[in-house]
Amino acid sequence: MSNYYPEGALFMSPDNQNSIKSIFALQEAMAQEKILEARVTMCDSDHNLHVEFPCAGSAGCAVCAGIIPHDEGALGIADGTTKDIALITRVNKPVCFKIKQIRKNDSGSYTAMLSRREVQQECMENFISRLSPGDIIPARVTHLEQFGAFVDIGCGIPSLIPIDAISVSRISHPSDRFQAGQDIHVIIKEVSGGRVWLSHKELLGTWEENAARFNYGETVSGIIRSVEDYGIFVELAPNLAGLAEPKEGVSVGQNASVYIKALIPEKMKVKLIIVDVFSGAHIHRPPEYFITEGRLSYWKYSPDQSSKIIESRF
């Protein structure tokens, strides 16, 4: 397991909290060159990040402020390849850093000068550059766009899961599957030139693994994903959808109760009958992974008896 986690993973750990609770603990952490996390309270007009230490203002503890200078805010900030919006969006969120200097002010308080860039550089050299296609790693969703989900793959370093790589069952927007701040697992598709390409659907099981959770004659819940002239696609699981006969008054995004009419592995089909539909708030459930660690070299979604082959090679 890597020591370079998505930002926020270390924040509430006892070791991290003990390391930021006093000026003496901060000095010890600086000597040990520890990676720490604290919450950003402000991005000032010069785009320096100000972080909050629990000891600030507490009784019997010297007040210590933490500052991440603009150029130390992230990899690529100094040369302009990373935009300042990457700093602004960290406000009110935990960030990782190393302590570079602690100086005592005339008032008796302390200011700790921090570097997030150095931690990201170390993460790139010791972790991300060593990843290979097929490696499975933890990630944290940071924000969602129409075309995919941006995730933190370690120390605030971003990567993207394209929308078509999120699941086999098609979705209209990544928010159908994820929400910001959610911890997930991802699989490496490619690492090249400091960039990382990701996928996610391979971790959610094959057709047979998903279909094994259902039986002919059951009535189960699903989500309407597509309404066509010839039928209605209903998602039973992120990697399994079935086709129901046309029905009036049905729209994309509605919840449905469906009767399972048939499961046909050789055609990768699930035949359904819609019993009822209703609208309601979408409930985000943690992904049900079939694999969360290790490495895949090959993944085949389709059953052996199917003439259509859906596969991924890493």
ChimeraX attribute file (.defattr): number of C-alpha atoms within 10 A of each C-alpha:
attribute: neighborCount
match mode: 1-to-1
recipient: residues
	/A:1	8
	/A:2	11
	/A:3	11
	/A:4	22
	/A:5	21
	/A:6	23
	/A:7	25
	/A:8	19
	/A:9	18
	/A:10	20
	/A:11	19
	/A:12	13
	/A:13	12
	/A:14	9
	/A:15	11
	/A:16	18
	/A:17	18
	/A:18	14
	/A:19	22
	/A:20	24
	/A:21	17
	/A:22	21
	/A:23	23
	/A:24	13
	/A:25	15
	/A:26	21
	/A:27	18
	/A:28	15
	/A:29	19
	/A:30	20
	/A:31	12
	/A:32	11
	/A:33	13
	/A:34	16
	/A:35	21
	/A:36	25
	/A:37	28
	/A:38	25
	/A:39	21
	/A:40	23
	/A:41	16
	/A:42	18
	/A:43	21
	/A:44	11
	/A:45	7
	/A:46	9
	/A:47	17
	/A:48	19
	/A:49	26
	/A:50	21
	/A:51	24
	/A:52	19
	/A:53	22
	/A:54	17
	/A:55	17
	/A:56	19
	/A:57	13
	/A:58	11
	/A:59	8
	/A:60	8
	/A:61	15
	/A:62	17
	/A:63	19
	/A:64	26
	/A:65	20
	/A:66	22
	/A:67	21
	/A:68	26
	/A:69	19
	/A:70	20
	/A:71	18
	/A:72	22
	/A:73	28
	/A:74	26
	/A:75	20
	/A:76	14
	/A:77	17
	/A:78	15
	/A:79	9
	/A:80	10
	/A:81	9
	/A:82	14
	/A:83	13
	/A:84	19
	/A:85	9
	/A:86	14
	/A:87	19
	/A:88	16
	/A:89	12
	/A:90	18
	/A:91	17
	/A:92	15
	/A:93	15
	/A:94	22
	/A:95	25
	/A:96	28
	/A:97	26
	/A:98	22
	/A:99	25
	/A:100	15
	/A:101	13
	/A:102	18
	/A:103	12
	/A:104	12
	/A:105	10
	/A:106	7
	/A:107	7
	/A:108	10
	/A:109	16
	/A:110	18
	/A:111	16
	/A:112	21
	/A:113	19
	/A:114	25
	/A:115	22
	/A:116	26
	/A:117	26
	/A:118	20
	/A:119	23
	/A:120	23
	/A:121	16
	/A:122	13
	/A:123	22
	/A:124	20
	/A:125	12
	/A:126	14
	/A:127	14
	/A:128	21
	/A:129	15
	/A:130	10
	/A:131	17
	/A:132	16
	/A:133	18
	/A:134	23
	/A:135	19
	/A:136	23
	/A:137	20
	/A:138	19
	/A:139	25
	/A:140	26
	/A:141	23
	/A:142	22
	/A:143	18
	/A:144	19
	/A:145	13
	/A:146	11
	/A:147	14
	/A:148	18
	/A:149	25
	/A:150	20
	/A:151	27
	/A:152	21
	/A:153	25
	/A:154	26
	/A:155	27
	/A:156	28
	/A:157	21
	/A:158	18
	/A:159	19
	/A:160	23
	/A:161	23
	/A:162	19
	/A:163	21
	/A:164	18
	/A:165	17
	/A:166	25
	/A:167	22
	/A:168	22
	/A:169	19
	/A:170	20
	/A:171	20
	/A:172	15
	/A:173	16
	/A:174	23
	/A:175	17
	/A:176	15
	/A:177	19
	/A:178	21
	/A:179	17
	/A:180	14
	/A:181	15
	/A:182	14
	/A:183	18
	/A:184	17
	/A:185	19
	/A:186	25
	/A:187	27
	/A:188	20
	/A:189	19
	/A:190	16
	/A:191	16
	/A:192	8
	/A:193	6
	/A:194	9
	/A:195	14
	/A:196	21
	/A:197	16
	/A:198	23
	/A:199	23
	/A:200	22
	/A:201	22
	/A:202	25
	/A:203	23
	/A:204	23
	/A:205	23
	/A:206	22
	/A:207	20
	/A:208	16
	/A:209	15
	/A:210	17
	/A:211	21
	/A:212	10
	/A:213	9
	/A:214	15
	/A:215	14
	/A:216	13
	/A:217	11
	/A:218	12
	/A:219	17
	/A:220	16
	/A:221	18
	/A:222	21
	/A:223	23
	/A:224	25
	/A:225	21
	/A:226	18
	/A:227	17
	/A:228	10
	/A:229	8
	/A:230	10
	/A:231	15
	/A:232	23
	/A:233	25
	/A:234	31
	/A:235	23
	/A:236	23
	/A:237	21
	/A:238	20
	/A:239	22
	/A:240	23
	/A:241	26
	/A:242	25
	/A:243	22
	/A:244	22
	/A:245	14
	/A:246	16
	/A:247	15
	/A:248	5
	/A:249	7
	/A:250	19
	/A:251	17
	/A:252	16
	/A:253	20
	/A:254	17
	/A:255	22
	/A:256	21
	/A:257	20
	/A:258	23
	/A:259	20
	/A:260	21
	/A:261	15
	/A:262	16
	/A:263	19
	/A:264	11
	/A:265	16
	/A:266	13
	/A:267	13
	/A:268	20
	/A:269	16
	/A:270	22
	/A:271	19
	/A:272	26
	/A:273	20
	/A:274	23
	/A:275	13
	/A:276	13
	/A:277	18
	/A:278	13
	/A:279	13
	/A:280	9
	/A:281	8
	/A:282	13
	/A:283	8
	/A:284	12
	/A:285	9
	/A:286	11
	/A:287	15
	/A:288	12
	/A:289	14
	/A:290	13
	/A:291	14
	/A:292	17
	/A:293	15
	/A:294	11
	/A:295	16
	/A:296	18
	/A:297	10
	/A:298	11
	/A:299	16
	/A:300	15
	/A:301	21
	/A:302	19
	/A:303	18
	/A:304	12
	/A:305	11
	/A:306	13
	/A:307	11
	/A:308	13
	/A:309	12
	/A:310	14
	/A:311	12
	/A:312	16
	/A:313	11
	/A:314	15
